Amino acid sequence: MTRRNIDLATVLEMADRYRNWGRWGPDDQVGTMNCVTAEQIIAAAQLVRRGRVFSLALPFDADGPQDGTRGRVNTQHVMLQDGGDVAHAQEYLAALRYTDDAVYMPLQCGTQWDSLAHIFHDGFMYGGHGPDLVTSTGAKRNSITEIKDRAIGRGVLLDIARHAKCRWLSPGEPVGQDDLESCASGQGVEVGPGDFVLVRTGQIAQVRDRGAWDDYAGGSAPGLALSAADFFCARDVAAVGTDTWGTEVLPNETPDVFQPLHIVLLVNAGIHLAEMVDLEELAEDCAEDGVYEFLFVAAPLPITGAVGSPINPLAVK
């Protein structure tokens, strides 16, 4: 977990090396989720042995991880019809009474997918499309709805914190290619094409231990190093998820590039990212039975034109 300084030239070389634009034809909008085959989904379903289901979502409520930075606030839940309405204001209905509610939430305020329309570099998103295709009404290409029936397959947990024999990684601690390979080998699990790879740093455990989110949203954090792209891209993984706010180690290793791994994975390789994934309960179970693979299901909400979506990912063992 050695930290190093990396310049823009290195980021650009990696982006070019792992670019998948056109690999699956000119109309591709799902990137490496093309690698998930029907046969792989059937095989992933066979991984269910005990019927244990783990929700990997943080609660969507006002006590969530956001601090208002960049307009991202926590979920605001309101009742449109509550018990008072049932008791006093619905006499116009014959016998039946009801409750109703609503939420306001940025789509990336909690556990969520980044779509391939979320990040741009040098004027382009995945596939070489420009910002004119994301208008005030949403994305016309690479919207999150493109994976509404794709985010299912073999999930693999790489429990980096436990492999490093610590409760959680330190803020600013990078997780690179060597760390990912060592963890996979130590757990006796292989990562291959079409896999949904979940990386645990333990940061959510740290948040719960201290009893406050503090600077979880955008502050110094453990996370993936740029060299992690050499692990994920070479294996054609379908997607990557982490238990951190922004996937990458913060501060970044690149003084002249913000979130360089987003540029390589989302913009060029077409690898979707899931962020703020709660891996604590799943990690405990995997450590107990020594099984780090499972059926993974994380369908986004099919919000037309959205560039991200809240999710309730499920790991089924």
C-alpha positions in Angstrom: 0.0 0.0 0.0 2.8 2.4 -1.0 1.7 5.9 -1.9 3.3 7.5 -5.0 2.9 10.7 -7.0 1.6 10.2 -10.5 1.4 12.8 -13.2 -1.2 13.5 -15.9 0.9 11.7 -18.6 0.6 8.4 -16.7 -3.2 8.8 -16.4 -3.5 9.5 -20.1 -1.4 6.5 -21.1 -3.5 4.2 -18.9 -6.7 5.8 -20.3 -5.5 5.1 -23.8 -4.4 1.5 -23.0 -7.7 0.5 -21.4 -10.1 2.4 -23.7 -13.0 0.2 -24.8 -14.7 2.7 -27.1 -16.2 0.8 -30.0 -15.2 -2.6 -28.7 -18.8 -3.8 -28.5 -20.0 -1.7 -31.5 -20.9 2.0 -32.0 -24.2 1.7 -30.0 -22.6 0.3 -26.8 -23.8 2.1 -23.7 -23.0 -0.5 -21.0 -19.2 -1.0 -21.2 -17.8 -4.0 -19.5 -21.2 -5.2 -18.4 -21.2 -6.7 -21.9 -18.9 -9.3 -20.4 -21.7 -10.7 -18.2 -23.2 -13.5 -20.2 -26.4 -15.5 -19.6 -24.2 -18.5 -18.7 -22.4 -16.5 -16.1 -25.7 -15.4 -14.5 -26.8 -19.0 -14.4 -23.5 -20.0 -12.8 -23.8 -17.1 -10.3 -27.2 -18.3 -9.3 -25.6 -21.7 -8.4 -23.5 -19.9 -5.8 -26.5 -19.6 -3.5 -26.1 -22.4 -1.0 -27.7 -21.1 2.3 -30.2 -18.6 1.1 -28.5 -15.8 3.2 -29.3 -12.4 1.8 -27.2 -9.3 2.7 -28.4 -5.8 1.9 -25.3 -3.7 1.1 -27.1 -0.3 1.2 -26.8 2.5 3.7 -30.1 3.8 5.1 -31.5 6.5 2.9 -32.5 9.1 5.6 -31.6 12.5 7.0 -28.7 11.0 9.0 -26.8 9.9 5.9 -23.2 10.6 4.9 -23.6 13.9 2.9 -22.6 17.3 4.2 -24.1 19.4 1.4 -20.9 19.6 -0.6 -21.5 20.0 -4.3 -25.2 20.2 -3.6 -25.4 16.6 -2.3 -27.7 16.5 0.7 -29.1 13.6 2.6 -32.5 12.1 1.8 -35.4 14.2 2.9 -38.5 12.0 3.6 -41.9 13.6 4.2 -45.4 12.1 4.7 -48.1 13.3 2.3 -50.7 11.4 4.3 -50.0 10.2 7.8 -51.9 8.7 10.8 -53.5 12.1 11.5 -55.0 12.1 8.0 -56.2 8.5 8.5 -57.9 9.5 11.8 -59.3 12.9 10.8 -59.1 13.8 7.1 -60.1 10.9 4.9 -63.8 10.6 5.7 -64.5 11.1 2.0 -63.3 7.6 1.3 -65.7 4.6 1.8 -64.2 2.5 4.6 -60.6 2.5 3.3 -57.9 4.8 4.7 -54.2 5.2 3.5 -50.8 6.7 4.1 -48.5 8.1 1.5 -45.1 9.7 1.4 -42.4 11.3 -0.8 -38.7 11.9 -0.8 -36.2 14.5 -2.1 -32.8 13.1 -2.7 -29.8 13.7 -5.0 -29.5 10.3 -6.8 -25.9 10.0 -5.6 -26.5 10.9 -1.9 -26.1 7.3 -0.6 -25.3 3.8 -1.8 -25.4 4.3 -5.6 -24.2 3.6 -9.1 -22.2 6.0 -11.2 -23.3 5.8 -14.8 -21.0 6.1 -17.8 -22.5 9.6 -18.3 -21.3 10.8 -14.9 -17.7 11.6 -15.7 -16.1 13.5 -18.6 -12.5 14.0 -19.5 -11.1 16.3 -22.2 -14.7 16.9 -23.3 -15.8 13.3 -23.7 -17.6 10.6 -21.7 -17.5 6.9 -22.4 -17.7 6.1 -26.1 -16.4 9.5 -27.2 -19.6 11.4 -26.7 -19.7 15.1 -25.8 -21.4 17.0 -23.0 -24.1 18.1 -25.4 -25.7 14.7 -24.9 -26.3 15.5 -21.2 -28.9 18.2 -21.2 -31.1 19.8 -18.5 -33.5 16.9 -19.1 -30.8 14.2 -18.6 -28.4 12.0 -20.5 -29.2 11.0 -24.0 -26.3 8.4 -24.0 -24.9 6.2 -21.2 -27.8 6.8 -18.8 -28.0 4.6 -15.8 -31.2 3.1 -17.3 -29.0 1.2 -19.8 -28.0 -1.2 -17.0 -31.5 -1.7 -15.5 -31.3 -5.4 -16.5 -27.6 -5.8 -16.5 -26.4 -5.4 -12.9 -26.6 -9.0 -11.9 -23.9 -11.7 -11.8 -21.1 -13.1 -9.8 -20.0 -10.9 -6.9 -16.6 -11.1 -5.3 -15.6 -9.4 -2.1 -12.0 -8.4 -1.6 -11.7 -7.6 2.1 -8.5 -5.5 2.0 -8.8 -4.4 5.6 -9.1 -7.9 7.0 -6.4 -9.2 4.7 -4.1 -6.4 6.1 -5.1 -7.6 9.6 -6.6 -4.2 10.6 -10.1 -3.0 11.5 -9.9 -0.4 8.7 -7.3 1.3 6.5 -6.0 4.7 7.4 -7.1 7.9 5.7 -5.1 8.4 2.6 -4.0 4.8 2.4 -4.0 3.5 -1.3 -5.1 0.1 -2.5 -3.2 -0.8 -5.6 -2.9 -3.7 -8.0 -0.5 -5.7 -5.8 -2.8 -5.3 -2.8 -5.8 -6.5 -4.8 -3.9 -9.5 -6.2 -2.5 -10.4 -2.7 -6.0 -10.2 -1.2 -7.6 -12.3 -3.9 -4.8 -14.9 -3.5 -5.1 -14.9 0.3 -8.8 -15.4 0.1 -8.5 -18.2 -2.5 -10.7 -16.4 -5.0 -10.2 -15.6 -8.6 -11.5 -12.5 -10.3 -12.4 -12.7 -14.0 -14.5 -11.2 -16.8 -18.0 -10.1 -15.9 -17.4 -10.1 -12.1 -18.8 -7.5 -9.8 -15.9 -6.7 -7.5 -16.5 -5.2 -4.1 -13.5 -3.7 -2.2 -13.7 -3.3 1.6 -11.4 -0.7 3.2 -13.4 -0.7 6.5 -14.1 3.0 6.4 -17.8 2.5 7.2 -16.8 0.4 10.3 -14.6 3.4 11.3 -17.6 5.7 10.9 -19.7 3.6 13.1 -17.0 3.2 15.7 -16.6 7.0 16.1 -20.3 7.6 15.9 -20.2 10.3 13.3 -19.7 10.7 9.5 -17.4 13.7 10.0 -15.5 14.2 6.7 -16.5 10.9 5.1 -18.0 12.8 2.2 -15.0 14.1 0.3 -12.4 14.1 3.1 -9.2 12.2 3.4 -9.9 8.5 2.9 -8.5 5.1 2.0 -9.3 4.0 -1.5 -8.2 2.6 -4.8 -4.9 3.7 -6.3 -4.5 4.4 -10.0 -2.7 1.0 -10.4 -5.9 -0.7 -9.4 -6.9 -0.2 -13.0 -4.3 -2.7 -14.0 -6.1 -5.3 -11.9 -9.7 -4.5 -13.0 -9.2 -3.6 -16.6 -7.0 -6.6 -17.4 -9.7 -8.8 -16.0 -12.6 -7.1 -17.8 -14.6 -6.9 -14.6 -18.2 -5.7 -15.0 -18.1 -3.2 -12.2 -16.3 -2.1 -9.1 -17.9 -1.1 -5.7 -16.3 0.2 -2.6 -17.3 1.3 0.9 -16.0 4.8 0.5 -17.5 8.1 -0.7 -15.6 8.3 -3.9 -13.9 5.0 -4.7 -10.4 6.5 -4.9 -7.8 7.2 -2.3 -8.1 10.8 -1.1 -6.0 12.9 -1.4 -5.4 11.5 -4.9 -2.0 10.4 -6.0 -2.2 12.9 -8.9 -1.8 16.6 -7.9 -2.8 17.7 -11.4 -5.8 15.3 -11.9 -8.8 14.9 -9.7 -10.1 11.4 -9.4 -7.9 9.9 -12.1 -9.2 6.4 -11.7 -12.7 7.6 -12.6 -11.2 8.8 -15.9 -9.6 5.5 -16.6 -12.5 3.2 -15.5 -15.7 5.2 -16.2 -14.7 7.3 -19.2 -12.4 4.9 -21.0 -12.8 1.3 -19.9 -16.6 1.5 -19.4 -16.4 0.0 -15.9 -19.4 1.2 -13.7 -18.6 2.2 -10.1 -20.7 1.7 -7.0 -20.0 3.9 -4.1 -20.8 3.9 -0.4 -21.5 0.2 -0.3 -22.0 -1.2 3.2 -19.8 -4.3 3.2 -19.6 -4.9 7.0 -22.1 -7.7 7.6 -21.2 -9.5 4.3 -17.5 -9.3 5.2 -18.1 -10.9 8.6 -20.0 -13.8 7.0 -17.3 -14.3 4.3 -14.6 -14.4 7.0 -16.6 -17.0 8.9 -17.3 -19.4 6.1 -14.3 -18.6 3.9 -16.5 -18.1 0.8 -16.0 -14.7 -0.9 -18.2 -15.2 -4.0 -21.9 -14.9 -4.2 -24.8 -13.9 -6.4 -24.9 -10.1 -6.7 -27.9 -8.1 -7.7 -27.9 -4.3 -7.9 -30.5 -3.0 -10.3 -30.7 0.8 -10.6 -33.9 2.7 -10.5 -34.9 3.2 -14.2 -35.0 7.0 -14.0 -35.0 8.2 -17.5 -31.8 10.2 -18.4 -30.3 9.8 -14.9 -26.5 9.8 -14.6 -26.6 7.8 -11.3 -29.0 5.9 -9.2 -29.6 4.9 -5.5 -29.4 1.2 -5.1 -30.0 -1.5 -2.5 -27.4 -4.1 -3.6 -28.0 -7.6 -2.5 -25.4 -10.3 -2.0 -26.9 -13.8 -1.8 -24.9 -16.7 -0.5 
